[in-house]
């Protein structure tokens, strides 16, 4: 097939040509937006799942829905070493700029921007020289006495309440999208939960939509005991057979190309419906297929190349981030896990390595911070990347 016409998109966070298997989540968010627009109470939303299941793609699709309803939107990607102040200030600045042309009172918008600037400036390190301090691109003076205490929980509650007030004036809402939400620092997680709680109690039109790894609900629960009632949790998983086939067949049909049923069987067996793998194998198979329709033989010929690309870019790059001690831990997990790479007891990992469990805590905690593993439940550990154990059993020896 002509590689220029190849329709598949195995990129990080890149929307595939056919967003298959997510109609339910898209429909649910439409209901959330409509209920909030009508003044009905709604919870913020949290998407969880392994790497490669399309959380970021879905997050972007939900943002597009909010934009389509003329909401103000902003998006951030959390980092464990960065406070929410700067990125969240930028996201809210963008959201309010989208609303400001429709606001009847420019002075009220400027008043909020002054509060936003005051909130953002608290991110400056007290030890930083004044001339080197970061300045937000907001062309109004910083306000005083609102969202500027330095206590992130107090400040964030006040800031989001004020932002929601601007949206309420316009008759719409604001949606803030937080990717990699499990990496939000603990104090900021607590503040975000408190702010969402206040917004919910007041029925204000601002919703937070987060996406993160499977242990994100536990992170939120550890921060605020009421978080399990504060958010609607949606588990994003691999695609079922029908959706996986649709993700392959629909884009190909746009290029007047079809698949033999046996080819679809082979692709689902290899990918197990994980969206990133569907795109990766689909792309390589397309390039190798000489004629239409794409056959099972084409899949078999292309599979080694797809596996090699994944071994370097998807799996290998993550493995390279681990220290030697952390690699030992990962290989032990792989040796102990079953074909599905399910969770394994941390005590079994210690036994396998001939170590005391307490001595392995630094490696385990570091791997969690690097996003390579997560604690599925107390006393167990699992890979955040599907098929990572398979990769380690085949390739990782050092």
C-alpha positions, 0 to 999 in steps of 0.5 A, spaced: 500 500 500 502 507 498 505 509 505 503 516 503 496 514 504 497 510 510 491 512 515 494 510 522 496 514 527 500 511 533 503 517 536 503 519 543 496 522 544 495 523 537 488 522 535 486 516 531 482 517 524 477 513 528 476 514 535 472 507 536 469 504 542 469 511 546 462 513 544 459 511 551 464 516 554 463 521 549 455 521 551 456 521 558 460 527 558 455 531 553 450 529 559 455 532 564 456 539 560 448 539 558 446 538 566 451 544 568 449 548 563 442 548 566 444 549 573 444 541 575 449 538 580 454 534 577 461 531 579 468 532 576 470 527 571 477 522 572 479 517 567 484 512 569 487 506 565 494 503 563 499 507 558 497 506 551 489 505 552 488 512 549 486 517 555 490 523 552 486 522 546 479 521 549 481 527 554 482 532 548 476 529 545 472 531 551 475 538 550 473 539 543 466 537 546 466 543 551 469 548 546 463 546 541 458 548 546 462 555 547 465 553 554 472 556 556 477 551 556 484 550 558 489 544 559 495 542 563 500 536 564 502 535 571 509 534 573 511 531 580 516 536 581 511 542 579 506 546 583 499 547 579 500 554 580 503 556 573 500 551 569 493 552 572 494 559 571 495 559 564 490 554 563 485 558 566 487 565 562 486 561 556 479 559 558 477 566 560 480 569 554 475 564 550 469 567 554 471 575 554 469 577 548 462 575 550 462 578 557 458 584 557 462 587 563 470 587 561 471 590 568 469 584 571 473 580 567 479 584 568 478 584 576 478 576 575 485 577 571 488 581 577 486 575 581 489 570 577 495 574 576 496 574 584 495 567 584 500 565 579 505 570 582 505 566 588 509 561 584 515 565 584 520 562 589 522 567 595 529 566 594 529 568 586 531 575 585 526 579 583 528 581 576 528 573 574 522 571 577 517 568 572 511 573 570 504 571 567 502 574 561 496 578 564 496 585 562 492 588 568 495 589 575 495 583 580 489 584 585 490 583 593 486 579 598 484 574 593 487 567 592 494 570 594 495 567 601 500 562 599 496 557 602 494 553 595 488 550 598 485 557 600 488 560 594 485 555 589 478 555 592 478 562 591 480 562 584 476 557 581 470 560 584 471 566 581 473 563 574 466 560 575 463 566 576 465 569 570 463 563 566 456 564 569 455 571 567 456 568 560 451 563 561 456 557 559 462 553 563 469 552 564 472 546 563 479 544 566 483 538 563 489 535 567 493 530 564 497 525 568 493 527 574 497 522 578 503 526 578 500 532 581 504 534 588 500 532 594 498 538 597 496 541 590 491 534 589 488 536 596 487 543 594 484 541 587 479 536 591 477 542 596 476 546 590 472 541 586 468 540 593 466 548 593 464 548 586 459 542 587 456 545 593 455 552 590 453 549 583 458 553 579 459 551 572 466 549 572 468 542 571 475 538 572 476 533 568 483 529 569 486 523 566 491 518 569 494 511 571 490 506 575 492 508 582 489 515 581 483 514 585 487 512 591 492 518 590 485 522 590 482 518 596 489 519 600 488 526 599 481 527 601 476 522 604 470 525 600 474 524 593 470 518 592 464 521 592 467 528 589 469 525 582 466 520 577 471 515 575 471 512 568 476 506 567 479 506 560 480 499 557 482 496 551 477 495 545 473 490 544 473 486 538 468 490 534 471 496 536 478 494 534 476 492 528 472 498 527 479 502 528 482 498 523 477 497 517 474 504 517 480 508 516 482 503 511 475 504 507 476 511 506 482 509 502 478 504 498 482 498 502 479 492 506 481 487 510 480 479 510 477 477 516 483 472 518 487 479 518 483 482 523 483 475 527 491 476 527 491 483 529 486 482 534 490 476 537 497 480 537 494 487 539 489 484 544 485 491 542 490 496 546 489 502 542 496 504 541 498 497 539 492 497 534 495 503 531 502 501 531 501 494 528 495 497 523 500 502 520 506 497 519 501 492 516 499 497 511 506 499 509 507 491 508 501 489 504 502 489 497 495 489 494 488 490 497 485 486 501 490 486 507 491 479 508 493 475 514 500 473 511 501 481 511 500 481 518 505 476 519 510 479 515 509 486 518 509 483 525 516 483 527 517 490 524 512 493 529 514 489 535 521 491 533 519 499 533 515 498 540 521 494 543 525 501 542 520 506 542 514 504 547 518 499 551 525 500 551 525 508 552 521 506 559 526 501 561 532 505 559 529 510 564 530 505 570 536 504 574 540 497 575 536 496 581 530 498 578 531 494 572 532 488 577 525 489 580 522 490 573 525 483 571 522 480 577 515 482 576 516 480 569 518 473 571 512 472 577 507 475 572 502 471 568 501 472 561 496 478 562 502 481 566 497 482 572 499 484 579 504 481 583 505 481 591 511 485 593 513 480 598 513 475 592 518 480 588 522 480 595 523 473 595 525 472 588 530 477 589 532 474 595 531 481 599 527 484 605 521 487 602 523 494 606 530 494 602 526 494 596 521 500 597 526 505 594 526 502 588 519 500 588 517 508 590 522 510 584 518 506 579 512 508 581 514 516 581 517 514 574 510 512 572 513 505 570 509 501 575 503 502 580 500 499 586 494 496 584 492 494 591 495 494 598 501 489 598 501 488 590 505 491 584 503 492 577 506 494 570 503 501 567 504 499 560 500 493 557 505 487 555 511 490 558 512 484 562 512 480 555 517 485 553 522 484 559 521 476 559 523 476 551 528 482 551 531 485 558 537 481 560 541 487 563 
